[in-house]
């Protein structure tokens, strides 16, 4: 039974990482491009986007648990209002087919502001003269992004990818607060399974094995990312 549960936690973790890493990174880059403008009130927008990061993850998780509530949750009420009652109410966290997706959506929203700031710091290191030269040559916005912005962000992209991957493997609090790994282990991740094995079931030996497995997986993924990043920087230089 333990091996089956471990496999389920492993699969859930990999699904989470494979979805969250590109989506969160892409959304954060899009937000960074939007707020990297010199306009009135832009600092207010930056603060709004970054606010979920500084608010306690426990508070954010409780808030989203109310949003996802199957009876009177904000999401169900909104969908019902938009569809004039045609869309039935869904127990987002109590249904095995929707629980994992709900956690993924919440996690992307919660941390996108953090990675937006990293992208923004990278954008501000690109010299404005490059864009001026591109404008003189008649470069379109897409060409400016492809040939000026993106090459200038390659080191930032490596950092964002590694940080998102590490955070995705370490996800714990929102699962513990919102679902406890349920229903039917649909949201059980390696971090929570490690905690439950060690402190709920007091099986320290098996918990140590899980911890070492997580270490090896994260180490290998980081190694692969550095290798791929090194080739990217080399061929793009």
Secondary structure, 3 states (H helix, E strand, C coil): CHHHHHHHHHHHHHHHHHHHHHHHHHHHHHHHHHHCCCCCCHHHHHHHHHHHHHCCHHHHHHHHHHHCCCCCCHHHHHHHHHCCCCCCCCCCCCCHHHHHHHHHHHHHHHHHHHHHHHHHHHHCCCCHHHHHHHHHCCCCHHHHHHHHHHHHCHHHHHHHHHHHHHHHHCCCHHHHHHCCCCCCCCCCCHHHHHHHHHHHCCCHHHHHHHHHHHHHHHHHHHHHHHHHHHHHHHHHC
